[in-house]
Amino acid sequence: MADYYMCYPGEVMEAALPSVFKISSESVFQLNSSYEGTYEELKPEDLKILDVLHSKPSLSVKETCGILGEKKRFSYP
């Protein structure tokens, strides 16, 4: 569909998914206390979010975008 409408696959998903399945400003990110892996494979921007989450219990999507300096960060691959 993305090729047909000449848009990104994330835009197709945004239009097709019901709102309950979309990442919204009500969604929050929190650290998983039972995670036992390493952070070596994370990107620099992911490490920046992780650093903030160590001092704050949760982050909204809007706060996360602000930290990264981006207007809209989360889209579907």
PDB file of N, H, CA, C and O in Angstrom:
ATOM      1  N   MET A   1       0.819  -1.196   0.000  1.00  0.00           N
ATOM      2  CA  MET A   1       0.000   0.000   0.000  1.00  0.00           C
ATOM      3  C   MET A   1       0.861   1.257   0.000  1.00  0.00           C
ATOM      4  O   MET A   1       0.528   2.255  -0.640  1.00  0.00           O
ATOM      5  N   ALA A   2       1.987   1.192   0.737  1.00  0.00           N
ATOM      6  H   ALA A   2       2.257   0.381   1.256  1.00  0.00           H
ATOM      7  CA  ALA A   2       2.849   2.364   0.813  1.00  0.00           C
ATOM      8  C   ALA A   2       3.377   2.743  -0.570  1.00  0.00           C
ATOM      9  O   ALA A   2       3.451   3.925  -0.907  1.00  0.00           O
ATOM     10  N   ASP A   3       3.741   1.745  -1.365  1.00  0.00           N
ATOM     11  H   ASP A   3       3.681   0.785  -1.092  1.00  0.00           H
ATOM     12  CA  ASP A   3       4.214   2.030  -2.718  1.00  0.00           C
ATOM     13  C   ASP A   3       3.104   2.628  -3.575  1.00  0.00           C
ATOM     14  O   ASP A   3       3.337   3.567  -4.337  1.00  0.00           O
ATOM     15  N   TYR A   4       1.908   2.087  -3.449  1.00  0.00           N
ATOM     16  H   TYR A   4       1.718   1.325  -2.830  1.00  0.00           H
ATOM     17  CA  TYR A   4       0.776   2.565  -4.245  1.00  0.00           C
ATOM     18  C   TYR A   4       0.470   4.033  -3.922  1.00  0.00           C
ATOM     19  O   TYR A   4       0.249   4.840  -4.824  1.00  0.00           O
ATOM     20  N   TYR A   5       0.461   4.366  -2.637  1.00  0.00           N
ATOM     21  H   TYR A   5       0.640   3.710  -1.904  1.00  0.00           H
ATOM     22  CA  TYR A   5       0.135   5.735  -2.240  1.00  0.00           C
ATOM     23  C   TYR A   5       1.361   6.630  -2.104  1.00  0.00           C
ATOM     24  O   TYR A   5       1.247   7.793  -1.717  1.00  0.00           O
ATOM     25  N   MET A   6       2.529   6.090  -2.421  1.00  0.00           N
ATOM     26  H   MET A   6       2.622   5.146  -2.736  1.00  0.00           H
ATOM     27  CA  MET A   6       3.797   6.813  -2.370  1.00  0.00           C
ATOM     28  C   MET A   6       3.992   7.480  -1.009  1.00  0.00           C
ATOM     29  O   MET A   6       4.168   8.694  -0.913  1.00  0.00           O
ATOM     30  N   CYS A   7       3.955   6.663   0.030  1.00  0.00           N
ATOM     31  H   CYS A   7       3.812   5.677  -0.048  1.00  0.00           H
ATOM     32  CA  CYS A   7       4.168   7.162   1.386  1.00  0.00           C
ATOM     33  C   CYS A   7       4.975   6.123   2.160  1.00  0.00           C
ATOM     34  O   CYS A   7       5.290   5.054   1.636  1.00  0.00           O
ATOM     35  N   TYR A   8       5.300   6.438   3.386  1.00  0.00           N
ATOM     36  H   TYR A   8       5.044   7.306   3.812  1.00  0.00           H
ATOM     37  CA  TYR A   8       6.055   5.517   4.224  1.00  0.00           C
ATOM     38  C   TYR A   8       5.132   4.446   4.800  1.00  0.00           C
ATOM     39  O   TYR A   8       3.949   4.704   5.025  1.00  0.00           O
ATOM     40  N   PRO A   9       5.668   3.240   5.043  1.00  0.00           N
ATOM     41  CA  PRO A   9       4.838   2.194   5.650  1.00  0.00           C
ATOM     42  C   PRO A   9       4.239   2.625   6.991  1.00  0.00           C
ATOM     43  O   PRO A   9       3.127   2.217   7.328  1.00  0.00           O
ATOM     44  N   GLY A  10       4.955   3.435   7.747  1.00  0.00           N
ATOM     45  H   GLY A  10       5.857   3.767   7.472  1.00  0.00           H
ATOM     46  CA  GLY A  10       4.436   3.927   9.022  1.00  0.00           C
ATOM     47  C   GLY A  10       3.188   4.772   8.855  1.00  0.00           C
ATOM     48  O   GLY A  10       2.299   4.747   9.705  1.00  0.00           O
ATOM     49  N   GLU A  11       3.120   5.516   7.769  1.00  0.00           N
ATOM     50  H   GLU A  11       3.843   5.536   7.078  1.00  0.00           H
ATOM     51  CA  GLU A  11       1.929   6.327   7.500  1.00  0.00           C
ATOM     52  C   GLU A  11       0.732   5.456   7.167  1.00  0.00           C
ATOM     53  O   GLU A  11      -0.399   5.791   7.517  1.00  0.00           O
ATOM     54  N   VAL A  12       0.976   4.339   6.491  1.00  0.00           N
ATOM     55  H   VAL A  12       1.895   4.067   6.207  1.00  0.00           H
ATOM     56  CA  VAL A  12      -0.101   3.386   6.199  1.00  0.00           C
ATOM     57  C   VAL A  12      -0.606   2.784   7.504  1.00  0.00           C
ATOM     58  O   VAL A  12      -1.814   2.671   7.713  1.00  0.00           O
ATOM     59  N   MET A  13       0.322   2.395   8.386  1.00  0.00           N
ATOM     60  H   MET A  13       1.304   2.487   8.216  1.00  0.00           H
ATOM     61  CA  MET A  13      -0.063   1.819   9.663  1.00  0.00           C
ATOM     62  C   MET A  13      -0.828   2.829  10.516  1.00  0.00           C
ATOM     63  O   MET A  13      -1.796   2.475  11.189  1.00  0.00           O
ATOM     64  N   GLU A  14      -0.398   4.062  10.486  1.00  0.00           N
ATOM     65  H   GLU A  14       0.388   4.350   9.939  1.00  0.00           H
ATOM     66  CA  GLU A  14      -1.071   5.121  11.251  1.00  0.00           C
ATOM     67  C   GLU A  14      -2.520   5.279  10.798  1.00  0.00           C
ATOM     68  O   GLU A  14      -3.412   5.479  11.622  1.00  0.00           O
ATOM     69  N   ALA A  15      -2.749   5.191   9.518  1.00  0.00           N
ATOM     70  H   ALA A  15      -2.024   5.029   8.848  1.00  0.00           H
ATOM     71  CA  ALA A  15      -4.100   5.334   8.992  1.00  0.00           C
ATOM     72  C   ALA A  15      -4.941   4.077   9.197  1.00  0.00           C
ATOM     73  O   ALA A  15      -6.160   4.161   9.352  1.00  0.00           O
ATOM     74  N   ALA A  16      -4.294   2.911   9.198  1.00  0.00           N
ATOM     75  H   ALA A  16      -3.304   2.842   9.073  1.00  0.00           H
ATOM     76  CA  ALA A  16      -5.038   1.653   9.243  1.00  0.00           C
ATOM     77  C   ALA A  16      -5.355   1.164  10.655  1.00  0.00           C
ATOM     78  O   ALA A  16      -6.380   0.518  10.870  1.00  0.00           O
ATOM     79  N   LEU A  17      -4.492   1.463  11.605  1.00  0.00           N
ATOM     80  H   LEU A  17      -3.659   1.988  11.430  1.00  0.00           H
ATOM     81  CA  LEU A  17      -4.680   0.924  12.948  1.00  0.00           C
ATOM     82  C   LEU A  17      -5.725   1.696  13.755  1.00  0.00           C
ATOM     83  O   LEU A  17      -5.798   2.922  13.669  1.00  0.00           O
ATOM     84  N   PRO A  18      -6.521   0.985  14.527  1.00  0.00           N
ATOM     85  CA  PRO A  18      -7.426   1.668  15.453  1.00  0.00           C
ATOM     86  C   PRO A  18      -6.618   2.434  16.502  1.00  0.00           C
ATOM     87  O   PRO A  18      -5.486   2.054  16.804  1.00  0.00           O
ATOM     88  N   SER A  19      -7.170   3.480  17.047  1.00  0.00           N
ATOM     89  H   SER A  19      -8.089   3.789  16.802  1.00  0.00           H
ATOM     90  CA  SER A  19      -6.426   4.347  17.963  1.00  0.00           C
ATOM     91  C   SER A  19      -5.913   3.619  19.204  1.00  0.00           C
ATOM     92  O   SER A  19      -4.905   4.030  19.779  1.00  0.00           O
ATOM     93  N   VAL A  20      -6.575   2.561  19.624  1.00  0.00           N
ATOM     94  H   VAL A  20      -7.393   2.227  19.157  1.00  0.00           H
ATOM     95  CA  VAL A  20      -6.139   1.828  20.809  1.00  0.00           C
ATOM     96  C   VAL A  20      -4.764   1.182  20.607  1.00  0.00           C
ATOM     97  O   VAL A  20      -4.061   0.922  21.584  1.00  0.00           O
ATOM     98  N   PHE A  21      -4.369   0.919  19.358  1.00  0.00           N
ATOM     99  H   PHE A  21      -4.940   1.130  18.564  1.00  0.00           H
ATOM    100  CA  PHE A  21      -3.086   0.291  19.059  1.00  0.00           C
ATOM    101  C   PHE A  21      -1.989   1.296  18.724  1.00  0.00           C
ATOM    102  O   PHE A  21      -0.845   0.897  18.509  1.00  0.00           O
ATOM    103  N   LYS A  22      -2.303   2.568  18.675  1.00  0.00           N
ATOM    104  H   LYS A  22      -3.233   2.892  18.850  1.00  0.00           H
ATOM    105  CA  LYS A  22      -1.318   3.574  18.293  1.00  0.00           C
ATOM    106  C   LYS A  22      -0.588   4.111  19.510  1.00  0.00           C
ATOM    107  O   LYS A  22      -1.157   4.239  20.595  1.00  0.00           O
ATOM    108  N   ILE A  23       0.690   4.424  19.305  1.00  0.00           N
ATOM    109  H   ILE A  23       1.151   4.320  18.424  1.00  0.00           H
ATOM    110  CA  ILE A  23       1.450   5.081  20.360  1.00  0.00           C
ATOM    111  C   ILE A  23       0.929   6.509  20.436  1.00  0.00           C
ATOM    112  O   ILE A  23       0.872   7.212  19.427  1.00  0.00           O
ATOM    113  N   SER A  24       0.555   6.925  21.620  1.00  0.00           N
ATOM    114  H   SER A  24       0.601   6.353  22.440  1.00  0.00           H
ATOM    115  CA  SER A  24      -0.012   8.262  21.775  1.00  0.00           C
ATOM    116  C   SER A  24       0.637   8.972  22.947  1.00  0.00           C
ATOM    117  O   SER A  24       1.532   8.434  23.599  1.00  0.00           O
ATOM    118  N   SER A  25       0.182  10.173  23.202  1.00  0.00           N
ATOM    119  H   SER A  25      -0.545  10.610  22.672  1.00  0.00           H
ATOM    120  CA  SER A  25       0.731  10.934  24.314  1.00  0.00           C
ATOM    121  C   SER A  25       0.383  10.306  25.645  1.00  0.00           C
ATOM    122  O   SER A  25       0.986  10.661  26.658  1.00  0.00           O
ATOM    123  N   GLU A  26      -0.558   9.392  25.683  1.00  0.00           N
ATOM    124  H   GLU A  26      -1.047   9.103  24.860  1.00  0.00           H
ATOM    125  CA  GLU A  26      -0.905   8.703  26.916  1.00  0.00           C
ATOM    126  C   GLU A  26       0.048   7.543  27.203  1.00  0.00           C
ATOM    127  O   GLU A  26       0.103   7.056  28.332  1.00  0.00           O
ATOM    128  N   SER A  27       0.782   7.106  26.213  1.00  0.00           N
ATOM    129  H   SER A  27       0.738   7.502  25.296  1.00  0.00           H
ATOM    130  CA  SER A  27       1.742   6.021  26.406  1.00  0.00           C
ATOM    131  C   SER A  27       2.934   6.540  27.203  1.00  0.00           C
ATOM    132  O   SER A  27       3.330   7.698  27.070  1.00  0.00           O
ATOM    133  N   VAL A  28       3.493   5.673  28.024  1.00  0.00           N
ATOM    134  H   VAL A  28       3.171   4.732  28.132  1.00  0.00           H
ATOM    135  CA  VAL A  28       4.681   6.046  28.796  1.00  0.00           C
ATOM    136  C   VAL A  28       5.747   4.969  28.635  1.00  0.00           C
ATOM    137  O   VAL A  28       5.447   3.808  28.354  1.00  0.00           O
ATOM    138  N   PHE A  29       6.975   5.374  28.815  1.00  0.00           N
ATOM    139  H   PHE A  29       7.219   6.317  29.042  1.00  0.00           H
ATOM    140  CA  PHE A  29       8.110   4.463  28.780  1.00  0.00           C
ATOM    141  C   PHE A  29       8.641   4.331  30.189  1.00  0.00           C
ATOM    142  O   PHE A  29       8.803   5.325  30.896  1.00  0.00           O
ATOM    143  N   GLN A  30       8.914   3.094  30.600  1.00  0.00           N
ATOM    144  H   GLN A  30       8.783   2.286  30.025  1.00  0.00           H
ATOM    145  CA  GLN A  30       9.458   2.823  31.919  1.00  0.00           C
ATOM    146  C   GLN A  30      10.562   1.787  31.792  1.00  0.00           C
ATOM    147  O   GLN A  30      10.571   0.987  30.856  1.00  0.00           O
ATOM    148  N   LEU A  31      11.492   1.806  32.740  1.00  0.00           N
ATOM    149  H   LEU A  31      11.484   2.456  33.500  1.00  0.00           H
ATOM    150  CA  LEU A  31      12.541   0.788  32.765  1.00  0.00           C
ATOM    151  C   LEU A  31      11.952  -0.536  33.229  1.00  0.00           C
ATOM    152  O   LEU A  31      11.087  -0.578  34.105  1.00  0.00           O
ATOM    153  N   ASN A  32      12.430  -1.603  32.633  1.00  0.00           N
ATOM    154  H   ASN A  32      13.132  -1.569  31.922  1.00  0.00           H
ATOM    155  CA  ASN A  32      12.035  -2.942  33.044  1.00  0.00           C
ATOM    156  C   ASN A  32      13.038  -3.401  34.099  1.00  0.00           C
ATOM    157  O   ASN A  32      14.195  -3.683  33.784  1.00  0.00           O
ATOM    158  N   SER A  33      12.595  -3.473  35.334  1.00  0.00           N
ATOM    159  H   SER A  33      11.656  -3.244  35.590  1.00  0.00           H
ATOM    160  CA  SER A  33      13.510  -3.799  36.434  1.00  0.00           C
ATOM    161  C   SER A  33      14.064  -5.222  36.360  1.00  0.00           C
ATOM    162  O   SER A  33      15.076  -5.520  36.994  1.00  0.00           O
ATOM    163  N   SER A  34      13.422  -6.098  35.603  1.00  0.00           N
ATOM    164  H   SER A  34      12.599  -5.856  35.088  1.00  0.00           H
ATOM    165  CA  SER A  34      13.903  -7.477  35.512  1.00  0.00           C
ATOM    166  C   SER A  34      14.829  -7.708  34.305  1.00  0.00           C
ATOM    167  O   SER A  34      15.255  -8.837  34.063  1.00  0.00           O
ATOM    168  N   TYR A  35      15.140  -6.652  33.554  1.00  0.00           N
ATOM    169  H   TYR A  35      14.794  -5.734  33.751  1.00  0.00           H
ATOM    170  CA  TYR A  35      16.033  -6.783  32.401  1.00  0.00           C
ATOM    171  C   TYR A  35      17.436  -7.131  32.869  1.00  0.00           C
ATOM    172  O   TYR A  35      17.992  -6.453  33.733  1.00  0.00           O
ATOM    173  N   GLU A  36      18.011  -8.186  32.299  1.00  0.00           N
ATOM    174  H   GLU A  36      17.560  -8.736  31.597  1.00  0.00           H
ATOM    175  CA  GLU A  36      19.337  -8.644  32.712  1.00  0.00           C
ATOM    176  C   GLU A  36      20.387  -8.531  31.610  1.00  0.00           C
ATOM    177  O   GLU A  36      21.525  -8.957  31.801  1.00  0.00           O
ATOM    178  N   GLY A  37      20.028  -7.972  30.476  1.00  0.00           N
ATOM    179  H   GLY A  37      19.103  -7.625  30.320  1.00  0.00           H
ATOM    180  CA  GLY A  37      20.957  -7.859  29.361  1.00  0.00           C
ATOM    181  C   GLY A  37      21.881  -6.666  29.480  1.00  0.00           C
ATOM    182  O   GLY A  37      21.909  -5.984  30.504  1.00  0.00           O
ATOM    183  N   THR A  38      22.636  -6.422  28.422  1.00  0.00           N
ATOM    184  H   THR A  38      22.613  -6.976  27.590  1.00  0.00           H
ATOM    185  CA  THR A  38      23.539  -5.277  28.382  1.00  0.00           C
ATOM    186  C   THR A  38      22.936  -4.195  27.492  1.00  0.00           C
ATOM    187  O   THR A  38      21.978  -4.434  26.756  1.00  0.00           O
ATOM    188  N   TYR A  39      23.509  -3.024  27.574  1.00  0.00           N
ATOM    189  H   TYR A  39      24.287  -2.830  28.172  1.00  0.00           H
ATOM    190  CA  TYR A  39      23.026  -1.896  26.774  1.00  0.00           C
ATOM    191  C   TYR A  39      23.987  -1.566  25.631  1.00  0.00           C
ATOM    192  O   TYR A  39      23.866  -0.509  25.012  1.00  0.00           O
ATOM    193  N   GLU A  40      24.923  -2.442  25.351  1.00  0.00           N
ATOM    194  H   GLU A  40      25.021  -3.301  25.854  1.00  0.00           H
ATOM    195  CA  GLU A  40      25.955  -2.177  24.349  1.00  0.00           C
ATOM    196  C   GLU A  40      25.399  -1.991  22.940  1.00  0.00           C
ATOM    197  O   GLU A  40      25.971  -1.243  22.147  1.00  0.00           O
ATOM    198  N   GLU A  41      24.299  -2.656  22.619  1.00  0.00           N
ATOM    199  H   GLU A  41      23.834  -3.264  23.263  1.00  0.00           H
ATOM    200  CA  GLU A  41      23.757  -2.591  21.267  1.00  0.00           C
ATOM    201  C   GLU A  41      22.822  -1.402  21.034  1.00  0.00           C
ATOM    202  O   GLU A  41      22.308  -1.229  19.929  1.00  0.00           O
ATOM    203  N   LEU A  42      22.596  -0.583  22.064  1.00  0.00           N
ATOM    204  H   LEU A  42      23.013  -0.723  22.962  1.00  0.00           H
ATOM    205  CA  LEU A  42      21.689   0.551  21.932  1.00  0.00           C
ATOM    206  C   LEU A  42      22.323   1.700  21.168  1.00  0.00           C
ATOM    207  O   LEU A  42      23.537   1.901  21.209  1.00  0.00           O
ATOM    208  N   LYS A  43      21.486   2.445  20.474  1.00  0.00           N
ATOM    209  H   LYS A  43      20.500   2.281  20.440  1.00  0.00           H
ATOM    210  CA  LYS A  43      21.919   3.632  19.740  1.00  0.00           C
ATOM    211  C   LYS A  43      22.131   4.772  20.740  1.00  0.00           C
ATOM    212  O   LYS A  43      21.597   4.719  21.847  1.00  0.00           O
ATOM    213  N   PRO A  44      22.908   5.809  20.366  1.00  0.00           N
ATOM    214  CA  PRO A  44      23.151   6.942  21.271  1.00  0.00           C
ATOM    215  C   PRO A  44      21.859   7.608  21.766  1.00  0.00           C
ATOM    216  O   PRO A  44      21.767   7.991  22.932  1.00  0.00           O
ATOM    217  N   GLU A  45      20.866   7.746  20.885  1.00  0.00           N
ATOM    218  H   GLU A  45      20.940   7.435  19.937  1.00  0.00           H
ATOM    219  CA  GLU A  45      19.613   8.378  21.318  1.00  0.00           C
ATOM    220  C   GLU A  45      18.848   7.494  22.311  1.00  0.00           C
ATOM    221  O   GLU A  45      18.156   8.005  23.191  1.00  0.00           O
ATOM    222  N   ASP A  46      18.974   6.172  22.168  1.00  0.00           N
ATOM    223  H   ASP A  46      19.536   5.758  21.452  1.00  0.00           H
ATOM    224  CA  ASP A  46      18.348   5.259  23.123  1.00  0.00           C
ATOM    225  C   ASP A  46      19.036   5.372  24.490  1.00  0.00           C
ATOM    226  O   ASP A  46      18.375   5.323  25.527  1.00  0.00           O
ATOM    227  N   LEU A  47      20.346   5.520  24.484  1.00  0.00           N
ATOM    228  H   LEU A  47      20.883   5.559  23.641  1.00  0.00           H
ATOM    229  CA  LEU A  47      21.091   5.671  25.733  1.00  0.00           C
ATOM    230  C   LEU A  47      20.730   6.978  26.437  1.00  0.00           C
ATOM    231  O   LEU A  47      20.718   7.049  27.666  1.00  0.00           O
ATOM    232  N   LYS A  48      20.437   8.007  25.645  1.00  0.00           N
ATOM    233  H   LYS A  48      20.447   7.949  24.647  1.00  0.00           H
ATOM    234  CA  LYS A  48      20.026   9.285  26.215  1.00  0.00           C
ATOM    235  C   LYS A  48      18.699   9.127  26.972  1.00  0.00           C
ATOM    236  O   LYS A  48      18.544   9.653  28.074  1.00  0.00           O
ATOM    237  N   ILE A  49      17.756   8.409  26.380  1.00  0.00           N
ATOM    238  H   ILE A  49      17.882   7.981  25.485  1.00  0.00           H
ATOM    239  CA  ILE A  49      16.468   8.147  27.032  1.00  0.00           C
ATOM    240  C   ILE A  49      16.681   7.285  28.271  1.00  0.00           C
ATOM    241  O   ILE A  49      16.092   7.537  29.322  1.00  0.00           O
ATOM    242  N   LEU A  50      17.508   6.288  28.142  1.00  0.00           N
ATOM    243  H   LEU A  50      17.987   6.083  27.289  1.00  0.00           H
ATOM    244  CA  LEU A  50      17.799   5.389  29.264  1.00  0.00           C
ATOM    245  C   LEU A  50      18.393   6.162  30.436  1.00  0.00           C
ATOM    246  O   LEU A  50      18.044   5.908  31.589  1.00  0.00           O
ATOM    247  N   ASP A  51      19.278   7.093  30.150  1.00  0.00           N
ATOM    248  H   ASP A  51      19.562   7.299  29.213  1.00  0.00           H
ATOM    249  CA  ASP A  51      19.896   7.903  31.183  1.00  0.00           C
ATOM    250  C   ASP A  51      18.845   8.710  31.953  1.00  0.00           C
ATOM    251  O   ASP A  51      18.900   8.790  33.180  1.00  0.00           O
ATOM    252  N   VAL A  52      17.898   9.301  31.238  1.00  0.00           N
ATOM    253  H   VAL A  52      17.854   9.236  30.241  1.00  0.00           H
ATOM    254  CA  VAL A  52      16.835  10.077  31.887  1.00  0.00           C
ATOM    255  C   VAL A  52      15.929   9.158  32.705  1.00  0.00           C
ATOM    256  O   VAL A  52      15.488   9.527  33.794  1.00  0.00           O
ATOM    257  N   LEU A  53      15.652   7.969  32.185  1.00  0.00           N
ATOM    258  H   LEU A  53      16.009   7.669  31.300  1.00  0.00           H
ATOM    259  CA  LEU A  53      14.777   7.033  32.894  1.00  0.00           C
ATOM    260  C   LEU A  53      15.399   6.519  34.202  1.00  0.00           C
ATOM    261  O   LEU A  53      14.680   6.042  35.080  1.00  0.00           O
ATOM    262  N   HIS A  54      16.692   6.610  34.334  1.00  0.00           N
ATOM    263  H   HIS A  54      17.276   6.998  33.621  1.00  0.00           H
ATOM    264  CA  HIS A  54      17.330   6.211  35.593  1.00  0.00           C
ATOM    265  C   HIS A  54      17.035   7.216  36.702  1.00  0.00           C
ATOM    266  O   HIS A  54      17.107   6.873  37.882  1.00  0.00           O
ATOM    267  N   SER A  55      16.702   8.461  36.330  1.00  0.00           N
ATOM    268  H   SER A  55      16.644   8.739  35.371  1.00  0.00           H
ATOM    269  CA  SER A  55      16.407   9.471  37.343  1.00  0.00           C
ATOM    270  C   SER A  55      14.927   9.830  37.419  1.00  0.00           C
ATOM    271  O   SER A  55      14.514  10.575  38.308  1.00  0.00           O
ATOM    272  N   LYS A  56      14.135   9.311  36.502  1.00  0.00           N
ATOM    273  H   LYS A  56      14.471   8.706  35.779  1.00  0.00           H
ATOM    274  CA  LYS A  56      12.706   9.609  36.459  1.00  0.00           C
ATOM    275  C   LYS A  56      11.954   8.293  36.242  1.00  0.00           C
ATOM    276  O   LYS A  56      12.386   7.483  35.421  1.00  0.00           O
ATOM    277  N   PRO A  57      10.841   8.052  36.950  1.00  0.00           N
ATOM    278  CA  PRO A  57      10.171   6.745  36.861  1.00  0.00           C
ATOM    279  C   PRO A  57       9.564   6.423  35.494  1.00  0.00           C
ATOM    280  O   PRO A  57       9.496   5.257  35.106  1.00  0.00           O
ATOM    281  N   SER A  58       9.123   7.450  34.765  1.00  0.00           N
ATOM    282  H   SER A  58       9.178   8.397  35.080  1.00  0.00           H
ATOM    283  CA  SER A  58       8.531   7.194  33.449  1.00  0.00           C
ATOM    284  C   SER A  58       8.624   8.446  32.589  1.00  0.00           C
ATOM    285  O   SER A  58       8.797   9.556  33.092  1.00  0.00           O
ATOM    286  N   LEU A  59       8.504   8.242  31.278  1.00  0.00           N
ATOM    287  H   LEU A  59       8.363   7.340  30.869  1.00  0.00           H
ATOM    288  CA  LEU A  59       8.521   9.342  30.313  1.00  0.00           C
ATOM    289  C   LEU A  59       7.358   9.176  29.349  1.00  0.00           C
ATOM    290  O   LEU A  59       7.089   8.071  28.879  1.00  0.00           O
ATOM    291  N   SER A  60       6.674  10.263  29.056  1.00  0.00           N
ATOM    292  H   SER A  60       6.892  11.161  29.438  1.00  0.00           H
ATOM    293  CA  SER A  60       5.619  10.220  28.044  1.00  0.00           C
ATOM    294  C   SER A  60       6.269  10.290  26.662  1.00  0.00           C
ATOM    295  O   SER A  60       7.457  10.590  26.538  1.00  0.00           O
ATOM    296  N   VAL A  61       5.490  10.014  25.645  1.00  0.00           N
ATOM    297  H   VAL A  61       4.525   9.770  25.746  1.00  0.00           H
ATOM    298  CA  VAL A  61       6.000  10.100  24.275  1.00  0.00           C
ATOM    299  C   VAL A  61       6.443  11.532  23.985  1.00  0.00           C
ATOM    300  O   VAL A  61       7.477  11.753  23.355  1.00  0.00           O
ATOM    301  N   LYS A  62       5.661  12.494  24.444  1.00  0.00           N
ATOM    302  H   LYS A  62       4.821  12.314  24.956  1.00  0.00           H
ATOM    303  CA  LYS A  62       5.992  13.899  24.208  1.00  0.00           C
ATOM    304  C   LYS A  62       7.310  14.274  24.880  1.00  0.00           C
ATOM    305  O   LYS A  62       8.140  14.954  24.276  1.00  0.00           O
ATOM    306  N   GLU A  63       7.511  13.837  26.121  1.00  0.00           N
ATOM    307  H   GLU A  63       6.837  13.284  26.611  1.00  0.00           H
ATOM    308  CA  GLU A  63       8.768  14.110  26.823  1.00  0.00           C
ATOM    309  C   GLU A  63       9.941  13.461  26.107  1.00  0.00           C
ATOM    310  O   GLU A  63      11.014  14.055  25.992  1.00  0.00           O
ATOM    311  N   THR A  64       9.734  12.248  25.630  1.00  0.00           N
ATOM    312  H   THR A  64       8.863  11.766  25.724  1.00  0.00           H
ATOM    313  CA  THR A  64      10.794  11.528  24.929  1.00  0.00           C
ATOM    314  C   THR A  64      11.187  12.258  23.649  1.00  0.00           C
ATOM    315  O   THR A  64      12.372  12.387  23.341  1.00  0.00           O
ATOM    316  N   CYS A  65      10.203  12.728  22.917  1.00  0.00           N
ATOM    317  H   CYS A  65       9.240  12.623  23.168  1.00  0.00           H
ATOM    318  CA  CYS A  65      10.491  13.492  21.697  1.00  0.00           C
ATOM    319  C   CYS A  65      11.236  14.775  22.029  1.00  0.00           C
ATOM    320  O   CYS A  65      12.133  15.181  21.290  1.00  0.00           O
ATOM    321  N   GLY A  66      10.871  15.420  23.141  1.00  0.00           N
ATOM    322  H   GLY A  66      10.142  15.091  23.742  1.00  0.00           H
ATOM    323  CA  GLY A  66      11.557  16.638  23.562  1.00  0.00           C
ATOM    324  C   GLY A  66      13.015  16.384  23.898  1.00  0.00           C
ATOM    325  O   GLY A  66      13.884  17.184  23.551  1.00  0.00           O
ATOM    326  N   ILE A  67      13.284  15.291  24.561  1.00  0.00           N
ATOM    327  H   ILE A  67      12.578  14.641  24.843  1.00  0.00           H
ATOM    328  CA  ILE A  67      14.664  14.941  24.918  1.00  0.00           C
ATOM    329  C   ILE A  67      15.491  14.703  23.662  1.00  0.00           C
ATOM    330  O   ILE A  67      16.660  15.083  23.594  1.00  0.00           O
ATOM    331  N   LEU A  68      14.876  14.075  22.676  1.00  0.00           N
ATOM    332  H   LEU A  68      13.927  13.766  22.731  1.00  0.00           H
ATOM    333  CA  LEU A  68      15.589  13.773  21.435  1.00  0.00           C
ATOM    334  C   LEU A  68      15.595  14.949  20.468  1.00  0.00           C
ATOM    335  O   LEU A  68      16.293  14.917  19.454  1.00  0.00           O
ATOM    336  N   GLY A  69      14.819  15.990  20.778  1.00  0.00           N
ATOM    337  H   GLY A  69      14.252  16.016  21.602  1.00  0.00           H
ATOM    338  CA  GLY A  69      14.764  17.165  19.906  1.00  0.00           C
ATOM    339  C   GLY A  69      14.050  16.892  18.599  1.00  0.00           C
ATOM    340  O   GLY A  69      14.388  17.478  17.571  1.00  0.00           O
ATOM    341  N   GLU A  70      13.077  16.018  18.628  1.00  0.00           N
ATOM    342  H   GLU A  70      12.802  15.542  19.463  1.00  0.00           H
ATOM    343  CA  GLU A  70      12.332  15.664  17.421  1.00  0.00           C
ATOM    344  C   GLU A  70      10.852  15.911  17.634  1.00  0.00           C
ATOM    345  O   GLU A  70      10.334  15.777  18.743  1.00  0.00           O
ATOM    346  N   LYS A  71      10.181  16.274  16.552  1.00  0.00           N
ATOM    347  H   LYS A  71      10.602  16.383  15.651  1.00  0.00           H
ATOM    348  CA  LYS A  71       8.751  16.552  16.633  1.00  0.00           C
ATOM    349  C   LYS A  71       7.947  15.255  16.753  1.00  0.00           C
ATOM    350  O   LYS A  71       7.076  15.138  17.615  1.00  0.00           O
ATOM    351  N   LYS A  72       8.239  14.295  15.896  1.00  0.00           N
ATOM    352  H   LYS A  72       8.947  14.390  15.196  1.00  0.00           H
ATOM    353  CA  LYS A  72       7.530  13.025  15.922  1.00  0.00           C
ATOM    354  C   LYS A  72       8.560  11.919  15.747  1.00  0.00           C
ATOM    355  O   LYS A  72       9.168  11.786  14.685  1.00  0.00           O
ATOM    356  N   ARG A  73       8.744  11.149  16.765  1.00  0.00           N
ATOM    357  H   ARG A  73       8.250  11.257  17.627  1.00  0.00           H
ATOM    358  CA  ARG A  73       9.809  10.146  16.755  1.00  0.00           C
ATOM    359  C   ARG A  73       9.315   8.761  16.398  1.00  0.00           C
ATOM    360  O   ARG A  73       9.966   8.046  15.637  1.00  0.00           O
ATOM    361  N   PHE A  74       8.194   8.380  16.927  1.00  0.00           N
ATOM    362  H   PHE A  74       7.664   8.961  17.546  1.00  0.00           H
ATOM    363  CA  PHE A  74       7.781   6.990  16.874  1.00  0.00           C
ATOM    364  C   PHE A  74       6.871   6.718  15.690  1.00  0.00           C
ATOM    365  O   PHE A  74       5.774   7.268  15.591  1.00  0.00           O
ATOM    366  N   SER A  75       7.337   5.869  14.803  1.00  0.00           N
ATOM    367  H   SER A  75       8.227   5.422  14.884  1.00  0.00           H
ATOM    368  CA  SER A  75       6.540   5.443  13.665  1.00  0.00           C
ATOM    369  C   SER A  75       6.782   3.959  13.473  1.00  0.00           C
ATOM    370  O   SER A  75       7.708   3.393  14.053  1.00  0.00           O
ATOM    371  N   TYR A  76       5.981   3.355  12.690  1.00  0.00           N
ATOM    372  H   TYR A  76       5.229   3.815  12.219  1.00  0.00           H
ATOM    373  CA  TYR A  76       6.092   1.923  12.466  1.00  0.00           C
ATOM    374  C   TYR A  76       7.074   1.653  11.350  1.00  0.00           C
ATOM    375  O   TYR A  76       7.071   2.360  10.342  1.00  0.00           O
ATOM    376  N   PRO A  77       7.933   0.624  11.509  1.00  0.00           N
ATOM    377  CA  PRO A  77       8.949   0.342  10.490  1.00  0.00           C
ATOM    378  C   PRO A  77       8.358  -0.073   9.154  1.00  0.00           C
ATOM    379  O   PRO A  77       9.099  -0.340   8.208  1.00  0.00           O
TER     380      PRO A  77
END
